[in-house]
Amino acid sequence: MLRTRRRAAATAVILAGSLLLTSCGGSEDGGGSDGRTLRLWHYEAPNSAMGVAWTEAIKEFEAKHPGVKVKFEEKSFEQIQKTAPMVLNSSDAPDLMEYNKGNATAGLLSKQGLLTDLSAEAEKRGWDDKLSKGVRTTSVYDENGVMGSGNWYGVPNYAEYTMVFYNKDLFEKYGIAEPTTFGELTAAMDEFVDQGITPLANAGAEYIAHQYLYQLALSKADRSWVDAYELYQGETDFHDAAWTYAAETFADWVDKGYMAKTSSGTKAEAAGVSFIQGNAPILFSGSWWYGRFQDEAGFDWGTFLWPGSDLTLGSGGNLWVVPKNAPNKELAYDFIDITLTKRIQNLLGNNGGVPVAADADAITDPQSKKLIEDFNTLSDRDGLAFYPDWPVTGFYDVLVSETQKLITGSASTDEYLDALQNAYDKGVPKR
């Protein structure tokens, strides 16, 4: 994600365990490692927690594999999301890449035979022991590409969830109390509007807008609702109380000026930058921004879980996947190993990430501790509800285009929900 990606939500992420680091042997083409290049794609910002950790992992990998260079090729989330099936079905596939998790993305590629089955490596290298049951839900997919059971096709090495980021300095400047309830949150937004300030950073051209809407639905939902929607364990009705409340409330928030109508064309990067620059006092988005905000925001800011809801968006993080056509698979497996070492996991945790295999005592940064504590709060109450674009192939684009219509007022809430229902019903696999 930028992002985006369960039957049961993640349990605590600070897990103990040792790591078996294997030395680099030959890849599946039988050659040695001397002079090789490991082609790696990921889309994390350099100063994000993941970007910092993966940069250090590259250094460690090259030190442990003399003669092997890592060729990191920067791609955007949108680039990989849209072109992965075509690229992975060609001779230009990288050896290792970060990819979005869920039925409509990693699940679809596994079903199409474009990803390497990592089950044997997960057992041999101890990845299955390092990751909690909830976190590894998005690692495994059945023959229909549905997450939660089957073979390993990806390895998450961080976790993620959504939260409310707020600019403490702006709240103080305008004498607005920091919210602790949903009512206080909407009251704060009303006060900002009265001051001529649009309170919510929003991005209708990418994922942020429909994540606001999904969170509103989750505040009226329960685990069985999530399982029906995400895992097809029941019927999904987009005109039920939760979805109807979400669409109507979202449209009302646009009318009230909580988010700008012009945000229909805004991308996620611009929404994040508007918060970093102190223009928007509130952003609801994911932990993937945390390290960057620590690095770039020049004001006092804080976070809190969405008030009045036991559920929020989140899961194990995006996946390391090894393309079926990757020429240097053994090198890819070794790199995954390194990203799961305690040293790299601790680095990730102290830079604003949510590690999955860190030493809890090694996380010393106060803000990072808060981030991890809130994640564990969600884990303890089974509160991770995945992401709205996961259930069916192509649903991300549908959510973007239809939610844009809600922002501009070119579709009614009934028309919006009808469009989602139609796209969802067409995409649900026959089981």
C-alpha positions in Angstrom: 0.0 0.0 0.0 0.3 1.2 0.1 -2.2 -1.1 0.9 -3.8 -2.7 1.6 -4.4 -7.3 3.6 -9.3 -13.7 8.4 -11.0 -16.3 10.0 -9.4 -15.4 13.3 -7.4 -12.2 13.8 -3.8 -12.0 14.8 -2.6 -13.0 18.2 0.2 -11.0 19.8 3.0 -10.2 17.4 6.0 -10.1 19.7 6.9 -13.7 19.4 9.9 -15.5 20.6 11.8 -18.0 18.6 15.1 -18.7 17.0 15.9 -18.5 13.4 17.7 -21.0 11.2 19.8 -19.0 8.8 20.9 -21.2 6.0 23.9 -20.4 3.9 23.3 -19.8 0.3 23.4 -22.9 -1.8 22.5 -23.3 -5.4 19.2 -22.1 -6.8 16.8 -24.4 -8.6 18.7 -24.0 -11.8 21.6 -25.8 -10.1 24.3 -23.1 -10.2 26.4 -21.6 -7.5 25.9 -18.2 -5.9 29.1 -16.4 -7.1 28.3 -13.4 -9.2 24.6 -13.8 -8.9 22.1 -10.9 -8.6 19.0 -11.1 -6.5 16.3 -9.0 -8.1 14.0 -7.6 -5.4 10.9 -5.5 -5.8 9.1 -3.7 -2.9 7.1 -0.5 -2.6 7.9 0.7 0.9 9.1 4.3 1.4 12.8 4.5 2.3 12.1 6.1 5.6 9.2 3.9 6.5 9.8 1.2 9.2 9.8 -1.5 6.5 12.0 0.5 4.1 14.6 1.0 6.9 14.5 -2.6 7.8 14.7 -4.0 4.3 17.6 -1.7 3.5 19.5 -3.1 6.4 18.5 -6.6 5.4 20.0 -6.0 2.0 23.3 -5.1 3.6 23.3 -8.2 5.8 22.3 -10.4 2.8 25.2 -9.2 0.7 27.6 -9.6 3.6 26.5 -13.2 4.1 26.5 -14.0 0.4 29.9 -12.8 -1.1 29.7 -12.3 -4.8 25.9 -11.8 -4.8 24.4 -8.4 -5.2 20.8 -7.3 -4.5 19.3 -5.3 -7.3 16.4 -3.4 -5.7 13.9 -2.1 -8.2 11.5 0.4 -6.7 7.9 -0.1 -7.7 4.8 1.5 -6.5 1.9 -0.4 -4.9 -0.3 0.5 -7.8 2.3 -0.6 -10.4 2.6 -4.1 -8.8 -1.1 -4.4 -8.2 -2.0 -3.8 -11.8 0.9 -5.5 -13.7 1.9 -8.4 -11.5 0.0 -11.1 -13.4 1.5 -10.1 -16.7 5.0 -9.6 -15.4 5.0 -12.9 -13.4 3.9 -14.8 -16.4 7.0 -13.6 -18.3 10.8 -14.0 -18.2 11.1 -10.6 -16.5 9.8 -11.9 -13.1 12.0 -10.8 -10.2 13.4 -13.3 -7.7 11.4 -11.9 -4.8 8.8 -9.2 -4.4 6.4 -7.7 -2.0 2.8 -8.3 -2.9 -0.6 -7.5 -1.5 -2.3 -10.3 0.5 -5.8 -11.5 0.2 -8.1 -13.5 -2.0 -8.1 -11.0 -4.9 -4.4 -10.5 -5.0 -2.0 -13.2 -3.7 -4.8 -15.7 -3.7 -5.5 -15.1 -7.4 -1.9 -15.4 -8.4 -1.6 -18.7 -6.4 -4.6 -20.0 -8.2 -3.2 -19.0 -11.6 0.0 -20.9 -10.8 2.2 -17.8 -10.8 3.7 -18.1 -7.3 6.1 -20.7 -5.8 4.6 -23.0 -3.2 6.7 -22.2 -0.1 5.2 -24.9 2.2 8.4 -27.0 2.4 10.5 -24.0 3.0 8.2 -22.6 5.7 8.5 -25.9 7.6 12.3 -26.3 7.0 13.2 -22.8 7.9 10.8 -22.4 10.8 8.6 -19.7 9.3 5.5 -21.6 10.4 6.8 -21.5 14.0 7.7 -17.8 13.9 4.4 -16.5 12.8 1.3 -16.6 15.0 -1.8 -18.4 13.6 -3.6 -15.2 12.9 -0.7 -13.5 11.1 0.0 -16.4 8.9 -3.7 -16.7 7.8 -2.8 -14.6 4.7 0.2 -16.8 3.9 -1.8 -19.8 2.9 -4.4 -20.3 0.1 -6.5 -23.2 -1.0 -7.0 -24.4 -4.6 -9.6 -21.6 -5.1 -7.2 -18.9 -4.0 -9.1 -18.4 -0.7 -6.9 -17.5 2.3 -6.8 -19.3 5.6 -6.0 -22.9 4.5 -3.9 -24.7 2.0 -0.3 -24.2 0.9 2.1 -21.3 1.7 2.4 -18.8 -1.1 3.8 -15.8 0.9 5.5 -14.8 4.1 4.5 -11.7 6.1 7.3 -10.2 8.2 5.4 -7.4 9.8 1.8 -6.8 10.8 -0.4 -3.8 10.1 -3.6 -2.1 11.2 -5.5 1.1 10.9 -5.8 3.9 13.4 -6.7 7.6 13.7 -3.7 9.8 13.4 -4.3 13.3 14.8 -2.3 16.5 15.0 -2.1 17.4 18.7 -0.7 20.9 18.0 -3.7 21.8 15.8 -6.2 20.4 18.4 -4.5 22.5 21.0 -4.3 25.6 18.8 -8.0 25.6 18.2 -8.9 24.6 21.8 -10.4 21.3 20.6 -10.3 18.4 23.1 -8.6 15.2 22.0 -11.4 12.7 21.3 -11.9 9.5 23.3 -15.3 8.5 21.9 -17.0 8.4 18.5 -19.2 11.3 19.5 -16.2 13.3 20.6 -14.5 12.6 17.3 -17.4 13.9 15.2 -17.8 16.9 17.6 -14.1 17.7 17.0 -14.6 17.5 13.3 -17.6 19.9 13.6 -15.4 22.4 15.5 -12.7 22.2 12.8 -15.3 22.9 10.1 -16.5 25.9 12.1 -12.9 27.2 12.0 -12.8 26.8 8.2 -10.6 23.7 8.3 -11.4 20.4 6.5 -10.6 17.9 9.3 -10.1 14.7 7.4 -7.2 13.9 5.0 -8.8 11.8 2.2 -7.8 10.1 -1.0 -10.7 9.1 -3.3 -8.4 8.0 -6.2 -6.9 5.2 -4.1 -7.6 3.2 -1.0 -8.1 5.7 1.8 -11.7 6.7 1.0 -13.1 3.3 0.9 -11.2 2.4 4.0 -13.0 5.2 5.9 -16.3 3.7 4.6 -15.4 0.1 5.6 -14.4 1.2 9.1 -17.8 2.8 9.5 -19.4 -0.5 8.5 -17.2 -2.4 10.9 -18.4 -0.2 13.7 -21.8 -1.8 13.3 -20.5 -5.3 12.5 -19.2 -8.4 14.2 -16.9 -11.3 13.4 -19.5 -13.4 11.7 -20.2 -10.4 9.4 -16.5 -10.2 8.5 -16.2 -13.9 7.9 -19.3 -13.9 5.6 -17.8 -11.0 3.6 -14.1 -12.0 3.5 -14.3 -15.8 3.7 -17.7 -16.5 2.2 -18.9 -18.1 5.4 -22.4 -16.8 4.9 -24.3 -14.3 2.8 -23.2 -10.7 2.3 -26.0 -8.1 1.8 -24.7 -4.7 0.9 -28.1 -3.2 2.0 -27.8 -4.6 5.5 -27.6 -2.2 8.5 -23.8 -2.0 8.6 -23.2 -1.2 4.9 -26.2 1.2 4.8 -25.0 3.0 7.8 -21.5 3.3 6.4 -22.6 4.6 3.0 -25.1 7.1 4.4 -22.6 8.4 7.1 -19.8 8.7 4.6 -22.0 10.7 2.2 -23.2 12.8 5.2 -19.6 13.5 6.2 -18.8 14.8 2.7 -21.9 17.1 2.9 -20.8 18.4 6.3 -17.4 19.2 5.0 -15.4 16.7 7.1 -13.7 15.7 3.8 -13.4 17.7 0.6 -15.3 16.9 -2.5 -12.2 17.6 -4.4 -10.5 14.7 -2.6 -12.3 12.4 -5.1 -9.2 12.7 -7.3 -6.6 12.7 -4.6 -4.1 9.9 -4.2 -3.0 8.3 -0.9 0.5 10.0 -1.1 -1.1 13.4 -1.2 -3.4 12.6 1.7 -0.4 11.5 3.8 1.6 14.6 2.8 -1.3 16.9 3.8 -1.1 15.4 7.3 2.7 15.6 7.4 2.5 19.3 6.3 0.0 20.1 9.1 -2.8 20.9 6.7 -5.2 18.2 7.8 -5.7 17.6 11.5 -6.9 14.0 11.2 -6.0 11.0 9.0 -7.5 7.5 9.3 -5.0 5.1 7.8 -2.6 2.4 8.4 0.5 1.7 10.5 2.6 1.7 7.3 2.6 5.5 7.7 3.9 5.5 11.3 7.7 5.5 10.7 7.4 8.1 8.0 5.3 10.4 10.2 7.9 10.0 13.0 10.6 11.1 10.5 8.8 13.9 8.6 6.1 15.4 10.7 7.4 18.5 12.5 4.6 18.7 15.1 3.3 16.7 18.0 1.0 13.9 16.9 -0.7 10.9 18.4 -2.9 8.0 17.5 -5.9 6.1 18.8 -7.9 3.1 17.7 -11.2 4.0 16.0 -13.6 4.7 18.9 -16.8 2.8 19.4 -15.7 -0.2 17.3 -14.1 -3.6 18.3 -13.1 -4.2 14.7 -10.7 -2.3 12.4 -8.9 -2.9 9.2 -5.7 -4.9 9.6 -3.9 -8.2 9.2 -0.4 -9.6 8.8 1.6 -7.4 6.5 2.1 -7.6 2.8 3.8 -10.7 1.7 7.2 -11.7 0.4 6.3 -13.9 -2.6 8.6 -15.9 -4.9 7.4 -15.9 -8.5 7.1 -19.3 -10.1 9.6 -18.1 -12.8 12.1 -16.7 -10.4 15.6 -17.8 -11.4 17.2 -17.6 -8.0 14.7 -19.0 -5.5 17.2 -20.2 -2.9 18.6 -16.7 -2.7 15.0 -15.4 -2.2 14.4 -17.8 0.6 17.6 -16.7 2.3 16.6 -13.1 2.1 13.2 -13.8 3.7 15.1 -15.6 6.5 17.1 -12.4 7.2 14.0 -10.2 7.4 12.7 -12.5 10.1 15.9 -12.3 12.3 15.5 -10.6 15.6 18.0 -7.9 14.7 15.9 -6.8 11.6 12.6 -7.3 13.4 13.8 -5.2 16.4 15.0 -2.5 13.9 11.5 -2.5 12.3 9.8 -2.2 15.7 11.9 0.7 16.8 11.2 2.6 13.5 7.5 2.6 13.8 6.6 -0.9 12.4 4.7 -3.8 13.9 7.2 -6.7 14.0 6.1 -10.3 14.1 9.3 -11.9 15.6 11.0 -9.2 17.7 12.4 -9.3 21.2 9.8 -7.3 23.2 12.5 -5.9 25.5 14.4 -4.5 22.5 11.6 -2.1 21.5 12.6 1.0 23.3 10.9 3.9 21.3 7.8 5.1 23.3 5.7 5.7 20.2 6.7 2.4 18.8 5.7 0.7 22.0 2.3 2.4 21.8 1.9 1.2 18.2 2.6 -2.4 19.3 0.5 -2.2 22.4 -2.6 -1.1 20.4 -2.0 -3.9 17.9 -2.0 -6.4 20.8 -5.2 -4.8 22.1 -6.8 -5.6 18.7 -5.3 -9.1 18.6 -6.6 -9.9 22.1 -10.2 -8.9 21.1 -10.0 -10.6 17.7 -10.3 -7.2 16.1 -8.6 -7.4 12.8 -11.1 -7.4 9.9 -8.9 -7.5 6.8 -9.5 -5.0 4.0 -12.6 -4.2 1.9 -11.0 -5.0 -1.5 -9.9 -8.5 -0.6 -12.9 -10.7 -1.3 -13.1 -10.8 -5.1 -10.8 -10.1 -8.0 -11.1 -6.5 -9.3 -13.0 -5.3 -6.3 -10.3 -2.7 -5.5 -11.0 -0.8 -8.7 -14.8 -1.0 -8.1 -14.5 0.4 -4.6 -12.3 3.3 -5.8 -14.6 4.3 -8.7 -17.9 3.8 -6.8 -16.7 5.6 -3.7 -15.5 8.5 -5.8 -19.1 8.8 -6.9 -20.2 9.1 -3.3 -17.7 11.9 -2.8 -18.8 13.9 -5.8 -22.5 13.2 -5.2 -22.9 11.6 -8.6 -24.4 8.4 -7.1 -26.9 7.9 -4.4 -26.1 5.6 -1.5 -28.5 3.0 -2.9 -26.8 3.1 -6.3 -23.5 2.8 -4.6 -24.5 -0.3 -2.6 -26.2 -1.8 -5.6 -22.9 -1.5 -7.6 -20.9 -3.1 -4.8 -23.4 -6.0 -4.5 -23.3 -6.6 -8.2 -19.5 -6.7 -8.5 -19.2 -8.8 -5.3 -21.7 -11.4 -6.4 -20.1 -11.8 -9.8 -16.7 -12.4 -8.2 -17.5 -14.8 -5.3 -16.0 -18.2 -6.3 -18.3 -21.2 -6.6 -17.5 -23.4 -3.7 
